[in-house]
Amino acid sequence: MSLVNVQQKHRFADTLRKLLRRNAVPNLKKILERTHPADVASVLESFLPQERLRLLQFVGDDDRQADVLSCLPESLAADMLGELPLDRAALLLSLMSGDDRADILGILDDETASKLMKAMPDEESDEAADLLRYGENTAGGIMSPEFLAMTQETTAKEAIRIVQESPDVEMAFYIYVVNLHGSLVGVLSLRQLVTSKPEEKLRDIMNPHVVSVRTEEDQEEVARIVSRYDFLAVPVVDEINCLVGVVTVDDVIDVIREEATEDILKMAGAGEELDDRPAVFTSIKRRVPWLFAALAGGIVAAFVIGQYEETLRQFPLLVGFIPVIIGMAGNVGTQSLTIVVRGLATRRVEVKHFWKVVGRELLVGVLLGVLYGLVLGAIAHFLGLELGNTTIRMALIIGMSVLLAMSMAAFVGTATPLLFAKLNIDPAVATGPFLTTTIDVVGVLIYFSFAKALL
C-alpha cells in the first residue's frame, strides 16, 4: 500500500485509530506489514506517543521497525527510542543505516547517547562514533560508511561475486576503486561491471577521473555536485584522499529541502530551522529581533510623516497613496531579494557579476516604476480634480515617487544579498523585515520630499 496524497493519509490514520480502539491486532498487523515504511512513518506523526509505540510493534520484524524509525524526523525517532527499553532501542538503532543512526544519536543528550552506544554491537557503535566526529552540515556528517570499494587488480568476475555477497550495502550502483593504501583512484558503474569481460581488471574499465568531496565540505556544495553531474552517490574522502564514505541521493534530497527551508525562514525573519514541534516561547524568541527591526523602521517612518503634518492637512489626498507607494516598492524589493538569494544558493548568480546583476534588476525596477508611476499618476490626477491647478503636480509627485521608490527597492533588494555574500555572510539574512523596513523609511522620505518641493 502507498499513500500518495493527504486525503489517503488521513483515511489511513483514521482506520488505524479505529483498529487500535477495537484492539484488532491481526488487522493492524496485516495493514501495517504491507504498507511502505515511509508511509507508516508519515502517519505515525499524528498519533500520541503511546499509540506510536503500539503501532510500531505491528509493522513487522525488527528490520522493518528500524526502517520506519529511519523515515521519521530525527527528533521524533529519538523520542520513541527513549520510551523503549535500552536493549530494545539499541537493537533497532544497530539495524539502521550508519548515517541515520548517527543523526539520531547526534540529537540525543550525551548521557542517553552514551548508554545506547555501549549497548550496541562494537562495530555499529564505533561506526557511529566515527560519523559523530564530523560537523552536522558537512559531507562527513551526512555520509554513509557503507559502500563497495575494491582494488585495481580485482577482476570483473571477482567484483560481481563481491557485490552478490554484499546485500547490506545501501547504494550499490557504483564500485569505487582504491589502491593498496585505500586512496580513491577510480569509479565504475554497476552496468559497466556486468557488461565487462570476466577476466578484465577494474583498472582497465574504471573511470580514473573521479568527482569526490572532502569530509569537511559543506552539505550544500555536495548537493550541488550531485545535481550537476546527475550522480546517485558521490564518494567522500579524507585529507589524504582515502575513501571513507558516500553521500547518496536520498540524503542529497533531504539536504536540498533543509537548505531551501532554512533560506526561506531566514528571509522571513523566522529563524533558521523548521521545528516539527515548536514551543511557543521558542518561536517568539526567533522572531522578536527581526520584528523589533520592523518596529523601529515603522517608528522612524511615522516620525518622518509627522514632520509633514501641515502638508498633509492642506493636501489630504497624499495620505491615501502612502500605503500604495510603500507596498509597490516593498513587493519589487522582495522579488529582487528572492531571485538573488535563490540564484546565489544555486550558483546561477555569482558575486563577481555584482554590477551586471544589480544593473539588470535596477533596470527592471525602473521600467516597472515608469509603468506604475503613469498608472498611479493618472489615478491621482482624476481623484484630485477638485484641487484645481494642483492636480498635475499631484500626479507628478505620486508618479515620480513610485518610480524612484520601486527603483530604489530593486537596487537594495539586489545589492544587499550580493554584498553579504561578498563578505561571506549568509545572504538569506538580508531578510524581508530588514528590506521592507529600509524601503518604508526611504520610500516615505522620497514621497514627502517631492511633495514639499512641488506643493
GIMOGI-V304604 format. One record per residue. N is the residue number from 1. PHI is phi as a letter, one per 20 degrees, with the letter a starting at -180 (NA if undefined). PSI is psi in radians with two decimals (999 if undefined). D_CENTER is the distance of its C-alpha to the mean C-alpha in Angstrom with 1 decimal. Layout:
<<N,PHI,PSI,D_CENTER> <N,PHI,PSI,D_CENTER>>
This chain:
<<1,NA,2.40,28.9> <2,c,2.51,25.5> <3,d,1.95,23.7> <4,d,-0.17,22.2> <5,b,2.99,21.9> <6,f,-0.69,21.8> <7,f,-0.74,25.6> <8,f,-0.66,26.2> <9,f,-0.75,24.0> <10,f,-0.74,26.0> <11,f,-0.72,29.3> <12,f,-0.77,28.5> <13,f,-0.71,27.7> <14,f,-0.70,30.9> <15,f,-0.77,32.9> <16,f,-0.68,31.8> <17,f,-0.76,32.7> <18,f,-0.74,36.1> <19,f,-0.62,36.8> <20,f,-0.76,35.8> <21,f,-0.63,38.3> <22,e,-0.10,40.9> <23,l,0.70,40.2> <24,e,1.29,40.3> <25,f,-0.83,39.1> <26,g,-0.72,40.3> <27,f,-0.69,38.4> <28,f,-0.79,35.2> <29,f,-0.73,35.4> <30,f,-0.77,36.2> <31,f,-0.84,33.2> <32,f,-0.56,30.6> <33,f,-0.39,32.0> <34,d,0.12,31.5> <35,d,2.42,28.0> <36,f,2.43,25.0> <37,g,-0.64,23.4> <38,f,-0.63,19.9> <39,f,-0.65,21.7> <40,f,-0.78,23.7> <41,f,-0.66,20.6> <42,f,-0.51,19.1> <43,e,-0.40,22.4> <44,f,-0.51,23.1> <45,f,-0.40,20.6> <46,e,0.02,23.0> <47,d,2.82,26.0> <48,f,2.74,27.6> <49,g,-0.84,27.4> <50,f,-0.57,30.9> <51,f,-0.68,30.4> <52,g,-0.77,27.4> <53,f,-0.66,29.6> <54,f,-0.81,32.4> <55,f,-0.62,30.3> <56,f,-0.57,28.9> <57,f,-0.43,32.5> <58,e,0.04,33.1> <59,e,-0.21,30.4> <60,p,-2.69,32.5> <61,f,-3.09,33.3> <62,f,-0.67,31.5> <63,f,-0.74,29.3> <64,f,-0.65,28.0> <65,f,-0.70,27.4> <66,f,-0.65,25.4> <67,f,-0.73,23.3> <68,f,-0.79,22.7> <69,f,-0.61,21.6> <70,f,-0.50,19.2> <71,e,-0.23,17.5> <72,f,2.75,17.1> <73,g,2.47,14.4> <74,g,-0.71,15.7> <75,f,-0.67,17.1> <76,f,-0.70,19.0> <77,f,-0.70,20.3> <78,f,-0.71,21.4> <79,f,-0.75,23.3> <80,f,-0.72,25.0> <81,f,-0.60,26.1> <82,f,-0.41,27.4> <83,e,-0.21,29.7> <84,e,2.76,31.2> <85,g,2.62,34.1> <86,g,-0.81,33.2> <87,f,-0.60,34.6> <88,f,-0.77,32.9> <89,f,-0.71,29.5> <90,f,-0.67,30.1> <91,f,-0.84,31.3> <92,f,-0.67,28.2> <93,f,-0.71,25.9> <94,f,-0.38,28.1> <95,e,-0.18,27.7> <96,f,2.87,23.9> <97,f,2.70,22.4> <98,g,-0.71,22.3> <99,f,-0.67,18.5> <100,f,-0.70,18.1> <101,f,-0.77,21.1> <102,f,-0.65,20.0> <103,f,-0.76,16.7> <104,f,-0.78,18.9> <105,f,-0.55,21.5> <106,f,-0.42,19.2> <107,d,-0.10,18.5> <108,f,2.73,22.2> <109,f,2.72,24.8> <110,g,-0.69,26.8> <111,f,-0.82,29.9> <112,f,-0.77,28.5> <113,f,-0.71,26.5> <114,f,-0.73,29.8> <115,f,-0.76,31.9> <116,f,-0.72,29.7> <117,f,-0.60,29.7> <118,f,-0.54,33.5> <119,e,-0.25,33.9> <120,e,2.80,32.1> <121,g,2.62,33.9> <122,g,-0.70,34.1> <123,f,-0.85,32.3> <124,f,-0.64,29.1> <125,f,-0.79,29.4> <126,f,-0.67,29.8> <127,f,-0.77,26.9> <128,f,-0.73,24.6> <129,f,-0.69,26.1> <130,f,-0.76,25.5> <131,f,-0.60,21.8> <132,f,-0.19,21.5> <133,f,-0.42,23.0> <134,e,2.76,19.9> <135,f,2.61,17.1> <136,f,-0.67,14.2> <137,d,0.55,11.6> <138,d,2.96,14.2> <139,f,-0.70,15.6> <140,f,-0.57,18.3> <141,f,-0.42,16.1> <142,d,-0.02,14.5> <143,f,2.79,17.6> <144,d,2.33,20.2> <145,e,0.05,23.7> <146,e,1.98,25.3> <147,b,2.95,26.3> <148,d,2.00,29.5> <149,c,2.35,31.2> <150,c,2.80,34.9> <151,e,2.89,37.4> <152,f,-0.47,38.7> <153,e,-0.09,42.0> <154,f,2.37,40.7> <155,e,2.84,42.2> <156,f,-0.69,40.3> <157,f,-0.78,42.4> <158,f,-0.65,41.5> <159,f,-0.72,37.8> <160,f,-0.68,37.9> <161,f,-0.70,39.7> <162,f,-0.71,37.1> <163,f,-0.76,34.3> <164,f,-0.48,36.5> <165,e,0.17,36.9> <166,c,1.13,33.2> <167,f,-0.28,31.9> <168,e,-0.11,29.3> <169,f,2.24,27.2> <170,f,-0.83,23.8> <171,c,1.80,23.5> <172,d,0.53,27.0> <173,e,-0.38,26.3> <174,c,2.51,27.0> <175,d,2.13,29.9> <176,e,2.36,29.5> <177,d,2.26,32.7> <178,c,2.77,33.7> <179,e,-3.01,36.9> <180,f,-0.32,39.1> <181,e,0.05,37.1> <182,n,0.10,33.8> <183,f,2.47,32.4> <184,f,2.17,30.3> <185,c,-0.20,32.6> <186,a,3.01,31.6> <187,b,2.61,29.8> <188,b,2.67,30.9> <189,e,2.84,29.6> <190,f,-0.60,31.2> <191,f,-0.77,32.8> <192,f,-0.67,34.4> <193,f,-0.87,35.7> <194,f,-0.27,37.4> <195,e,0.06,38.9> <196,e,2.80,40.5> <197,f,2.48,44.1> <198,g,-0.61,44.5> <199,e,-0.13,46.2> <200,f,2.49,43.8> <201,e,2.66,42.0> <202,f,-0.55,38.3> <203,f,-0.39,39.0> <204,e,-0.31,40.6> <205,d,-0.13,37.8> <206,f,2.81,34.6> <207,e,1.99,32.5> <208,f,-0.21,33.0> <209,e,1.45,30.3> <210,e,2.30,27.3> <211,e,2.05,23.8> <212,c,2.98,22.4> <213,c,2.70,20.1> <214,e,2.76,21.2> <215,f,-0.54,20.3> <216,e,0.04,19.0> <217,f,2.42,16.8> <218,f,2.46,13.3> <219,f,-0.51,10.8> <220,f,-0.66,9.1> <221,f,-0.64,12.8> <222,f,-0.77,13.5> <223,f,-0.68,11.0> <224,f,-0.69,12.8> <225,f,-0.80,16.1> <226,f,-0.72,15.7> <227,f,-0.70,14.8> <228,f,-0.73,17.6> <229,e,0.03,20.2> <230,l,0.71,19.3> <231,f,2.70,19.7> <232,e,-0.31,19.5> <233,a,2.68,19.3> <234,c,2.33,19.6> <235,f,2.59,22.1> <236,d,2.25,21.5> <237,c,2.77,24.5> <238,e,-2.92,25.8> <239,f,-0.31,27.7> <240,d,0.36,30.7> <241,m,0.36,29.0> <242,e,2.35,29.6> <243,f,2.16,27.3> <244,c,-0.20,25.5> <245,r,-3.12,22.8> <246,c,2.54,20.6> <247,d,2.10,16.9> <248,e,2.85,16.9> <249,f,-0.52,15.1> <250,f,-0.63,14.0> <251,f,-0.60,12.2> <252,f,-0.70,10.6> <253,f,-0.74,9.4> <254,f,-0.71,7.8> <255,f,-0.79,6.3> <256,f,-0.74,5.2> <257,f,-0.77,3.8> <258,f,-0.77,2.6> <259,f,-0.70,2.4> <260,f,-0.73,3.0> <261,f,-0.74,3.7> <262,f,-0.77,4.9> <263,f,-0.74,6.6> <264,f,-0.77,7.9> <265,f,-0.70,9.2> <266,f,-0.74,10.7> <267,f,-0.45,12.3> <268,e,-0.07,13.7> <269,m,0.59,15.0> <270,d,0.46,13.8> <271,n,-2.83,12.5> <272,c,-0.19,9.4> <273,c,2.38,8.8> <274,e,1.76,9.3> <275,f,2.29,12.6> <276,f,-0.29,14.1> <277,c,1.21,17.5> <278,f,2.35,17.3> <279,f,2.56,20.7> <280,g,-0.84,22.3> <281,f,-0.50,23.2> <282,f,-0.77,19.8> <283,f,-0.73,18.3> <284,f,-0.77,21.3> <285,f,-0.67,21.0> <286,f,-0.60,17.5> <287,e,-0.45,18.6> <288,g,-0.83,22.2> <289,g,-0.76,21.9> <290,f,-0.61,20.3> <291,f,-0.51,22.7> <292,f,-0.67,25.5> <293,f,-0.75,24.7> <294,f,-0.69,25.0> <295,f,-0.79,28.1> <296,f,-0.73,29.7> <297,f,-0.70,29.1> <298,f,-0.68,30.6> <299,f,-0.74,33.6> <300,f,-0.75,34.2> <301,f,-0.72,34.1> <302,f,-0.68,36.5> <303,f,-0.73,38.8> <304,f,-0.80,38.9> <305,f,-0.65,39.8> <306,f,-0.46,42.5> <307,f,-0.23,44.1> <308,d,0.54,44.9> <309,g,-0.74,46.5> <310,f,-0.71,49.8> <311,f,-0.74,48.2> <312,f,-0.61,46.3> <313,f,-0.65,49.5> <314,f,-0.59,51.4> <315,c,1.33,48.7> <316,f,-0.36,46.7> <317,f,-0.45,45.1> <318,f,-0.60,42.8> <319,f,-0.74,41.1> <320,f,-0.40,39.9> <321,e,-0.07,38.0> <322,g,-0.93,36.0> <323,f,-0.51,33.0> <324,f,-0.82,33.1> <325,f,-0.82,33.0> <326,f,-0.71,30.3> <327,f,-0.76,28.2> <328,f,-0.75,28.5> <329,f,-0.75,27.7> <330,f,-0.69,24.6> <331,f,-0.78,23.3> <332,f,-0.76,24.0> <333,f,-0.74,22.3> <334,f,-0.68,19.1> <335,f,-0.81,19.1> <336,f,-0.75,19.8> <337,g,-0.81,17.1> <338,f,-0.78,14.4> <339,f,-0.78,15.9> <340,f,-0.76,16.2> <341,f,-0.78,12.8> <342,f,-0.64,11.2> <343,f,-0.69,14.2> <344,f,-0.67,13.9> <345,f,-0.63,10.3> <346,e,0.05,11.9> <347,m,0.34,15.2> <348,e,-0.31,17.1> <349,c,2.33,18.2> <350,c,2.53,19.9> <351,f,-0.55,21.3> <352,f,-0.30,24.7> <353,d,0.61,25.1> <354,g,-1.01,24.8> <355,f,-0.50,27.9> <356,f,-0.79,27.5> <357,f,-0.81,24.1> <358,f,-0.75,25.5> <359,f,-0.70,28.7> <360,f,-0.84,27.2> <361,f,-0.58,25.2> <362,f,-0.71,28.3> <363,f,-0.71,30.5> <364,f,-0.79,28.4> <365,f,-0.71,28.6> <366,f,-0.81,32.4> <367,f,-0.72,33.1> <368,f,-0.64,31.2> <369,f,-0.70,33.1> <370,f,-0.82,36.4> <371,f,-0.94,35.8> <372,f,-0.40,34.9> <373,f,-0.73,37.4> <374,f,-0.75,40.1> <375,f,-0.88,39.1> <376,f,-0.58,38.9> <377,f,-0.73,42.0> <378,f,-0.72,44.0> <379,f,-0.76,43.0> <380,f,-0.62,44.0> <381,f,-0.80,47.3> <382,f,-0.60,48.3> <383,f,-0.44,47.2> <384,d,0.40,49.2> <385,f,-0.53,52.4> <386,f,-0.13,54.3> <387,e,0.07,53.7> <388,m,-2.25,56.2> <389,f,0.06,55.8> <390,e,-0.08,52.4> <391,f,-0.72,50.5> <392,f,-0.75,50.0> <393,f,-0.66,48.8> <394,f,-0.80,46.5> <395,f,-0.71,44.9> <396,f,-0.73,44.7> <397,g,-0.87,43.0> <398,f,-0.74,40.3> <399,f,-0.83,39.8> <400,f,-0.61,39.5> <401,f,-0.75,37.3> <402,f,-0.78,34.8> <403,g,-0.89,35.0> <404,f,-0.68,34.5> <405,f,-0.75,31.8> <406,f,-0.64,29.6> <407,f,-0.78,30.3> <408,f,-0.72,29.5> <409,f,-0.71,26.2> <410,f,-0.70,25.1> <411,f,-0.86,26.2> <412,f,-0.75,24.5> <413,f,-0.44,21.2> <414,e,-0.80,21.3> <415,f,-0.64,23.0> <416,f,-0.93,21.1> <417,f,-0.59,17.7> <418,f,-0.71,19.7> <419,f,-0.72,21.9> <420,f,-0.76,19.2> <421,f,-0.65,17.8> <422,f,-0.55,21.5> <423,e,0.18,21.9> <424,m,0.60,18.9> <425,d,2.41,17.2> <426,g,2.05,13.5> <427,f,-0.34,14.2> <428,f,-0.33,11.7> <429,f,-0.11,14.3> <430,f,1.15,16.7> <431,f,2.89,15.8> <432,g,-0.85,17.4> <433,g,-0.72,20.0> <434,f,-0.81,21.0> <435,f,-0.86,21.5> <436,f,-0.59,23.3> <437,f,-0.79,25.5> <438,f,-0.77,26.6> <439,f,-0.69,27.3> <440,g,-0.87,29.2> <441,f,-0.89,31.5> <442,f,-0.67,32.2> <443,f,-0.74,32.5> <444,f,-0.72,35.1> <445,f,-0.77,37.0> <446,f,-0.83,37.2> <447,f,-0.88,38.4> <448,f,-0.39,41.1> <449,f,-0.73,42.2> <450,f,-0.75,43.1> <451,f,-0.78,44.7> <452,f,-0.67,46.8> <453,f,-0.65,47.9> <454,e,-0.34,48.9> <455,d,999,50.2>>
